[in-house]
Amino acid sequence: MLYYEEGKNPVDLSKIADKDMRHYRGNKISMIFQEPMTSLNPVFTCGYQVDEAIILHQKLSKKAAKQRTLELFEKVQLPNPERIYNAYPHELSGGQKQRVMIGMAMSCNPDILIADEPTTALDVTVQKTILELMANLKQTINSSIIFITHDLGVIADIADRVLVMYKGKIVEQGPVAEIFKNPQHPYTKGLMACRPPLGKRLRKLPVIADFMVENEQGELIEKNQTIAGAVEANIITAAETQQRHEQLYLEKPILQIQNIKTYFLTGKSLFGKPTNFVKAVDDVSFDVYPGETLGLVGESGCGKTTLGRTIIRLVEPVSGDIIFKGKSILSLSDQEMKPLRKDIQIIFQDPYSSLNPRMTVGSAIKEPMTVHKLYANDNERKER
């Protein structure tokens, strides 16, 4: 049973018809989905999609709905709300699409807001704003929030009460402060232990299996070692870090990015002459050394993803050079780039739209091995 209290009459939502659920969905109970890339309709502008919910549930005119949408876009810190309003989802970054979804979910001031990993694609500054916006929504209209996340830090900041789930069951629940200070269930203790400590580097990121083991009855029990002791033994010393860096930077860079500029055309004159550009990447240079992990950090929409796509030539730069193992790859033809694809790989931001829905997972993973003639046959590729 799933009851929603409307006035003095509780309604069992699990038993009502789909047409009756429209009164509740987006209006009384709204949801921020985990994956904005596949939640937004690619054939409609972002403004149209938010307007639709406002017009349907709040009975506003198109003009009033647009004004409300633009206000929401400003609240979720979308740059140039008018441009975003007229943009299609594919024209926005992942973080910007996430903010459009958040604005849409909040558009009708719902009684219950289900937020499924709402800040995953956002940078920390926008994340803070969104969390404050949700807190304000809760205070001003007494909205309830179900915040679904794996981010314990966010839970500590926003939640009053926390429920910990393991294998489809709630294994522990209580006030946030109590759960964080004195967790009782082995799984909760393991979750706490898996948070990387601030200011310290670990040899490997801890996982639940480092601290917990499942018995024959399927119950989690703690291993003999203490969690604090296990973390302490895993810390890399400053001397070890310095020694590794000295060895790392003795080698030549494997990748050199030299003054890369990637612009997107946004306007043309009457005669087709380019008049306006978005400078997604503007004069960026850096080196990457063999075995090095280089962090690329910045707010949503600052050009991080475009730079990654430019490096593997999914997007062509307007100037600059990309040198891999001493050779420029910008001069290579498509045919010459093909064997290089196995040496420079990308993990896309959005797994939902990156995998072909018509292919099994196994076929999708085997395909690049087949294309690049890796392993002797399909059996070996499947084993891999």
N, C-alpha and C positions, 0 to 999 in steps of 0.2 A: 504494500500500500504506500501511496505517496500523497500525503495530504497538504493542501495549501489553504491557509486560513484567509478567507475573503469575507470580511465583516464578521458576523457571528456564525456563519455557515461554512464549515470545513468542506473542501472539495477534494475528492479522490482523483488526482490527475491521471492515475494509471488506468482509469475506467472510462474517461470521457473520449469522445470522437476527435479525430484530427482537426476537423473544422472548428470545433469548440476550443481546441488548444491554441488556435491563433490569437484568441483573446488574451492568453497568458504569455505566449512566447514573444520576447522582445518588448512586451509592454509591462507585465507584472514580474516576469522572470526572464532575465536577460543573461547572455553568455558571451564572454570573450574567449574565442577559440584559441587553441594552442598554435595553430598554423594559419597565419593570415594569408599566405601565398595562395592557398587553395580554398580559403573561406570567402574571399572576395570574387565576384563574378567578373571574368576577364573582358566581357563584351560591354560592360557598363562603366561609366565614369565613377570615381569614388564618391563624388558629391551626389550623384543620382541615387546611389545605393543607400546612403545615409538618409537622404530626403524621403525615400520610399517608406522607411520604417516610421519616420516622424509623421508623414501625411496619413499613413494607415491608422496609426494608434492615437495620434493627438489631434487629428482632423484639422490640421493647419493648411493654409494656402501654400502654393508652390513658393511664392516669394518669402513668406514667413518661415517655411521649412528650410529654404536656402540660408536665410539669416541665422537660424538656429544651428545649422550645420557648420557654417563658417565660425560661429562662436565656439563650438565644440572643437574644431580644428585648432583654434587659437589656444584653447585650454590644454590640449594635449601637446602643445608646443610644436605643431607642424609648421615648417617654414613656408611663407607665402601661401596662406590658406586658399586664396582665390585660384592659384595655379593647381594646387592639390585637388580642389573641388572639380576642376575640369580635366584632371589627369586620369588615365586608365591605370589599373593596378601594376601593369608591367613597367610603367614609367617611374615607379617609386622604389626606394630601397626597402629591404625587409623590415627595418625598424619603422619606417614611415607607414608601411602597410599595417603594421601592428597597431600604430597609433590611430589609424583610420578605424580599425576594428574596435578599439577601445572607445573612441568617440561614438560609434554606432551603438555599442552596447549600453552606453550611458545616456543616449539621446532621449529616452522616454522616462528617465528617472525611475527605474524599476524598483520594486519592493525587495527583490532578491537578485543579486548579481553573482553569477558563477564565473569566476576568473580562473581559467585553465592556463597556467604558466603565462600570465599576461605580459611579463616583463622580460621574457627570454631573449627577444631580439633587440632589446633596447640597451643603450649605453647607460652608465650609472647616473648621469645627471638627469636624463629624461625619466629613468626609472623612479628616481626620487620624486619628481613632479607627478608622475602617474599615481604613485602610492599616496601622495598627499591629496590628489584629486579624489581617489577612492575613499580616503578617510573623511574628506569634506562631504562627499555624497552620503556617507553613512550618518554624519552628524546633521546635515541640513534636512534630509527627507527621511531619516531613520531607516535607511536601506540596510538590509543584511547582506553580508558578503561571504561566499564560500570560496576561499582562496586555495587553489590546488597548485602545489609547487614542490620541487625538491630542494629549493633554496632555503636553508634553515635561517639564514640571516634575515631574509625578507619576512619570514614567519615571525621571528622575534620582534620585528619592528611593527608589524601591522595587526597581528592576530590577538584576540582575547583568549581563545581556547584552541587547542590543537588536537587532532586525531591522527595517530600514526597507523598507516596501513602496511600489511605484509601479506603477500599471496592472497589478496582479495578480502582480507579480514582486518578489522580494527584491533590492534594488539595493545594499544595504550592510548589514553586520552586524559586531558586535564588542562588546567590553566597553563599558559605558555611558560611563565616564570618557573612554575613547579616542575614541568617536564624538562626544561633546560637545565635546571639546577640539580634535579634528582631523578633522572630517568630510571625506570624500573625494569622494563622489558629488555632482553639482550639485543633485540633488533634496534631499538631506540638508542641504546648505548653504542652500538656499532655505527649508526648513522652519525652520531656526534663525533665519534673518533675519526670518521672519514673526511672531516673538514680539514683541508690543509692549514697548518698553523701559520699565522701572519709573521712575516719577518724571518722565516726559516725555510730552507730548501730540503726536500725529501728525496731519497734515492728513487723511490717510486711512490705513486699516489696510493694511499691505503684503500682497501675495499672491505666490504662486510666480512668476506671469508677470512681475512687476516685476524679477526677478533672473535668470530662466531663459527659454530659448526652445527649441522643438523643431525639429530639422532635418528634412530630407526623409526620413531613415531612421527617424524617430521617436525619436531620441536627444535627451536634454536637454543643452544646453550653456549655459555661463554667459554673460550679457551682458557687454559691455565694462566697464560701471561696476562699481566695487567695492560690495559689500553695505553696508559701513560708511558709505561716502560717500552711497549712496542713502538710507539711513535718516536720516543727519544732515541731508540736504537737505529731508527731509519733516517735520522737527520744528517745531511751532508755538512761537514765542517767548512769554515771559511777558507782554510788552507787547501782543502780538496778542491773547492770551487776555483780558487786562484790558479792552482796547478792545471786544472782542466782548461781554463781560459788561455793560459800561456801556450799550451799545446795546440789548442784549436786555431788560434790566430797566427800560427807559424806557416800554415798552408795558404795557397792562393784561393781567392773566392771562387765558388762554383757558379755563382750567379751575380751579375753586375747590372744594376738598373741605373741608367744614365740619362738624367734630365727628361724623363718620360712625361709627355703631355697627352691626355685623352679628353677630347672635347666632343660634346653632342650638339648637333644642330637643332635649334628650337624655333627658328624663324627665317623666312625668306621674303625677299621683296617681290613686287609684282612680276618682275622679269626673272625670278628664280635665283637671284643672287643671295647668298647667305647673309643674314642681318644680325642674328643673335645665336650665342652658344652658351651651353652650360659647361663650365670648366670642371669636369668631374675629378681629373687628376692634373695638377698644374706644376710641372717642373720638379719631379720627384727623383731622387737618387739615393741608392744604398747598395751595400754588398751583402751577400749571404755566403758563409763559409761552410765547408763540408762538415756535417754532423751538428751544425748550429741550429738552435731554435730562435727565430727572430720574431718578436712580438710587434704587431702592427695595431696601434690603438688609436681610437678617435670616436667622435660621436656619430650617431646614425646619419647616413647621407653625406659623410665627409669624403667618400671616395675609396674606402678600403676594398670593397668588393670589386669595384671597377678596376682598381689596380691589379688585383689578383687575376681577374679575367683578361686584362691586358697582357700580363706576363706570359700567359699560355696562348695568346693571340685569338681568344674568343671575341675580343674587342680590339680593333686596330688603333694604335696611337697616332696622333697627328705629327709628333716629332719625338726625338730621343732615340735611345738604343737599348736593346736587351741582349746581354752577352751571357751565354750558357757554355761553361767549360771552354772559355776563350774564343767562342765563335758567336757572331751576331746572328740571331734567329729572325730578325725582321726582314732580312733579304731572302729568306727561304720561301720556296713555293709551297702550295698546299701539299703536294706530293712529298716534298722534302721534309715537311713538318710532321708527316704521319709517323715515321719511326721514332720521332722525338717525343710523341705523346705519351709513350710509356715511361719516359724518364722524368717528365714534369707533369705531375698529377694534381688534381684539385678535389677537395671535398666541398661540395656545394652547401650553401647555407640552408637550403630547403630540400630535405630528402623526399618530401611528398611529391614534388613536381620534378625531381631529378630522375626518379626511377620510372621506367616505362610500365604503365599499368597493364599492358597486354603481354608482358613477359613475366615468367616466374623469376623469383629472386636468384635462383641458381643459374638460369639462362643469362640474366643480366650481368652476373659476375663473371661468367665464363666467356661472354662475348669479347671483351678486350683481349683476353688470353688467346682466343681464336684468331682475332684480327692481327695480332702481333706474332702469331705462330709460336707461342710459348707452350712447352710440353709436347709430348709425342702424339697424344690423342685425347679424345673427350673424357675418357675414363680418368686419365691423369689430371685433367683440368678439374673434373668434378671432385677428385680426392683433395686437390689443392684448395 
